[in-house]
Amino acid sequence: MFKPSIYFGAGSILELGNLYPDHGFHILRIPEISSEELKKIRTALQGRILSETLYEKGMPDTATIQELQDDFWNRADLKKSALLGIGGGSVMDVAKVLRYKPDGAAWLSKHLDISMDDESYLKIPLLLAATTAGTGSEVTPTATIWDFTKQRKHSFFGPEVFANVAIVDPCLCLGAPWVISRDAAIDALSHALEAIWNSNRTEETTRLAIFAAKKICHYLPLIQVDLDNLESRTHLSEAALSAGLAMATTQTALVHALSYAETAINQKSHGQSCAYWLPYVWQLLIESDCDPKILLSLNQAVDQFFSTPVEMHQWLHTLGLTSYSPLERDRRVEEQVNTVRLSARGKNFAGFRINGE
C-alpha cells in the first residue's frame, strides 16, 4: 500500500523548497501560524504560492467542504497545482477531500463511507504539515466529515486518500494553546492505546503504540507549564506520528466508536470525547478474556504513569479532562456499548469476542 513520504524534525518545513518544483501551491491553513513559520514557508516556496485560504470552521462538515471544493477548483489546475494543508486534523481532513476534482454537485456525498481505491479519480498532489501533535492525519488514509444537522459522522477513506508528503515540524506546534495541545495529545494517546487493544494489531503497530504512549504520558504534563519548549514539542510530535502510523494499519476501536456520538451531539473536541471513554474501555478490556499479551503491552505503555483505569481517570482529571468512571455500570452506557460493538470500529476492540458472541 502507498504511504506518504515523511519529513520529520525542527525545520523540516523548509523541505517544501525541494518538493514538486514544477508545481504552484495552493495553501489551506489555520490563521494561528506564527509570522516566523509563515516566512519560512513563503521563502521555501519562492513565489510558487498561487493562493492561500484560511480555515476557521472547526470540525469539517459536509456543507462547508462542498462550498470550499467548488471554490477551490475554480482556481486549481490538475497538471500544475499542488495542495498544501497546514493545521490540525480538521484542516488536514478537509485538504484530503479538496485535492479531488469533483465531477458534479453530489460528488462528495457519493464518496463518503465508501473506500477510495480507484486510481483514476482526478486529484492533485497533497502535502500535509501538522500544527498539533495529535490526529496523525498527515499519515493516515482517512478523513472524518460530519453532518451536524443529522448528527452523523462520515468517513472519507481508502488507499487513495493518503497524502503524498507528510511534514512533521514541531516548530509549527510552538505556542499552541494548552487546551488545543492537550486535546490533540489525548487523541494521539487514544490512537496508541486503541492500536494495542485492537484485533488488527501486529508486532510493529504494538511497538509504535507503546513508544507513542510512553512519550505522550511523560511530555504532555510538561508542556502545560512550558508551551514553547521545543524538546517537549518534538517528543510529542514524534509520538503523534508513531501513533498515527500504528492507527493507519489497525484503525481505531471502541473508544472512537463511542466518542462519535459525544462529538456529534455536544461538538466537543475529538480529544475530549476520547478522553471521556478511555478508562472505561480499558476496564472492559481487563474484564474480558482478551489475549494476556495485550494487557502486558498496555502495561508496558502506561504502567509508569498509571497502572489501573481508575488511576488513568484521576490522571486525566489533573489535566482538566472529564472521563466516565471506569467502575460505574449504567444501563444507558451499556446500551451505547451494545449499539456500537458490531460497528466497524467496535469490531476492532479485542475485548469483544468475534461477532459479539
N, C-alpha and C positions, 0 to 999 in steps of 0.2 A: 504494500500500500504506500502511496505517495505520502511523504511527510515534509513539512516546511524546512527550509534552511534556517538554522538558528544562529543568531549573533548575540552573545551574552557578555555583559560586563560594563563597567563605567566607561562612558564614551563610545559605546558600540553604535549609538545613533549616527555617528559620523560615517558608518559603512554605507549609508544612503548614497554617498557620493560615487560609490563603485557599482551600484546596482541599477540595472535597466538604463544604461546611459543613452539609449536612443528613444526613451520614452519621456513624455511630460507627466508630471504628477498632479493628481487631484488629491487634496488633503481633507479628510474628515477628522476633526479633533475636538477635544474638550477645550473650553476657554481658559482653564486654570493653568495651563502650561507656562512655566516661568519664561520671562523675556530672554534669559540666558540660554535656555534649551531651544527656544524658538530660533534664536540667532544661529545656533549650531545647525539646526535643520535646514534653515534657508541658505546658509553658507555651503553645506554639503550638497544641496541640490542645485546650486549655482544657476539660478534663473530658470530652472526647469519646472517651477510651480505654475500650473495652469489655473488652479482655483483653490480656494480654502474655505471650507464650510465649518462653522461652529455647531457642535451638537450639544444642546442643553435640555433635551427632552426626558432624560432619565431612562428608565427601563423601556426598551423598544416595543412599540405596539404596531399592529398591522396597518392602521391608518397613517401613522407617521412615516413608516417605511415606504408605503406606496407613494406618498407625496414626495419624499426625498428621491426615490428611484426615478420617478417621472422627470423631476428637475435635473437630476444628475446626468441622465442620458441625453439631455438637450445640449450638454457640453462635452461629454466624453467621446472618445474615438477608439474603436476596437483595436486598431493597429498601432496607435501612437500614445495611448494613455495607460497609466498605472494608477492604482488607488492606494493611498497610504492612510490607514486608520490609526489614530493616536489617542489613547484614552483607556478607560477601564473596560470591563466586559461588555457593557451596553454599547459603547461606540464600536468595539471590535465586532460584535454580533451584527450591528447594522451594516458595517462595511462588508461583511461576508455576503450579504444579500445584494448590496448596491453594485458590486462588481459584475453581476449578471445583467445582461441586456434583456429586458422583458420583450415578449412578442405579443403583448396585449394587456388590456387593463386588469385582467384577472390572473396575471402570471403568478403573483405571489401566493394567492390562495390555492392555486393548483399544485404548488410545490412545497407546501407545508406538510409536515408529518409523513413525507414520502422520501425515501433515500435519493439523494442527488448522486447518481452513479453514471450518468450519461456524459461522456466526454465531449459530445457535440454541442452542448449548451454554450451559447456565446458569452464570453466573460473576458475580463482584462486581468493582468497580474495584480495580486493583492499582497501588500506588505502591512504587517501589524506591529505596532510598538505599544507596549503596556505601560501605563502610568500608575498602575496599582499592582501590588503583589497579591493577586487573588485568583481570578477566574481561570487563568491559564488558557483563555480563549485563543490566544495567539498560536497555540499548538494543538488545538482540538478541531475536529471536523463537525462542530455543532454550533448553532446559534439559537438562543431562546427568544421567541417572539410571543408577545402577549396580546390577547384580546380582552381588554379590561371591561368592555361593555358586557361581554358574555362570561367574564371571569374565567377565561380559559388560557392555558399555556400551550403554545405550539413549538415544535422543533423544526428548524431548517438544518438538515444534516445530510451526511453522506461523504464518501471519499473525495468527491469533487469540491467539498466545502473548505478543505484545508487551505490556509493561506500559502502563498509561495515562499514568503520570508517572514520570520518572527524575530523581532528585535527586543531584547530584554535588557534595557539600560536602567539600572537602579537610580541614576541621576534624575530620571523623569519622575521618580516617586518622591523625591525630596520635598518636604514641606506639605505633602498631602495631609489634610486634617486627620486628627486621631480617629474619629468615628469612621471615616471612609477607609483609613488604613486598617483599622481593627476588623471591620466587616469584611473587607477583601481577604484579609489573612485567615479569618474563620471560614470563609468559603473555601480557601485553599486547604485548610485543615480538614474540612468535610470531604473534599476530594480525596485526600490522602487516606483517611480512615475508611471511607466508602470503598476505596480500591483494595484495602486489606480485607474487609469482611464481604468480599464480592465473589460470586460464583464464577466470574470470568478471570479471576486473579491468576497471575503467573509469578514465577520467582522474580522476574525482572520488575514487574509492576509493584510487587510487595517491597522489593529493595528500594525502589524510588519513593514509595509511600512512607516507609519508615524514616528514610532520610529527610523527607519533607516535614513530617510531623514533628520530629525532634527539633528541627530548626525553628519552626513556627512557634512551638511552645516555649522555646528559650528566648527568642528575639522579639516576639510580639510585645510582651510587657516592657521591654527595654525602650522601644520607640515611643511609648506613651509619655515618657519624660524627656525624650530627645528625638523629635521628629526629623531633624536634619542630620542624623548620624548615618553617614554613608555606609559604614561597615554593617550596621544592623539592617539597613535597607537592602544591601547587596545579598545578605544571607536570606532575607525574606523573599526577595525576587527569585533567588535560586530555588528556594523551597516551593514557591508557587509554580515555577516552571516544571520542577520534578513531579509535583502532584498533578499538574496538567497532563504531562506525558503519561503518567500512570492511568489517569482517568480516561484519556483518549483511547486506551486499549480496553479497559474494563467497563467503561461507562459508570454512571452513578447508581445508587441503590436506594434503600428505603428512606433514608433521611431526606434525600431530594424529592422522592415521591410524595412524602408528607409535607414538605416545605412549599410546594407549588400552590396549594390552596391558601396557605398563610400569606404568601406574596400576592396572589390574585385578589384576595378579599381585603387585606389590610395594606397592601402595597408597601410592606416592609422591605428593607434591602434583603437581597438573597442571603447574605451572610447572617443577618439577624434571624431569618426564617430557618436556616440550617442549624444555627446555634440552639434554637428552641428545642429541636428534636434529638440532637446528638447524644446526650446522656441516656435518654430513654431507649433509643435504638441500641446503644451499647448494652444496656441492661437486658434487652430482649435477646441479644446475641448470647450473653452469659447464660441465660435460662434455657437456651436451645441446645440441641445436640450437634452443634457445628463441629467441624474438624478442630481438634485441640491446637493444631498448628496456627490457626487463625488467632486464637486468644494469645498464643505465645508471641506472634508477630505484633499484635496490638500492644502487649506489654513492653516489647522492645521499643515501640514507637513513643509511648507516653508515660510509662511507669515512673520515670524520673521526675515527672511533674504532677501527676495524679494517678492513683492506682485503682480507683473504682469509679463507676459512673457518678456516684454521689460527690466524690471529690472533684470530678470534672464539672459538675453542676455548680459547685462552690467556686471553682476557678473561673468559670465563665462569668459568674456574678461579680467577681473582683474586677473584671474588665468592663463592667457596666452592661452586661447582656442578661437577658431573661431566658431561662430554659425550663422545660416541663420537668417536674420532679421525677427522677427515674424509677422511684419505688412506688409511685402512685399508680392506682389502677382505676380507670374511669371508663364507663361504658361508651361514652362519646368517642374517646380516644381509641378504644378497641375497635369501634365501628370504622373509624378512619383507617386504621391499620388493615382491617379486613377488606376495605374498599380498594386500597392501593396494592395489596400484596400480590395480585395477579397482573398488575400493570407491568410494562417493560422494565421500569426501574425497580419495582417491588420484587420481581422475579430474580433480580441480581443479588438480593440480600441473602447471604449464605446462612442466615439464621432460620430461613424457612426451608421446609422440605420441598422437593421438586413438585411442581404443580399444586403447591399449597396443601399437600396432604400431611 
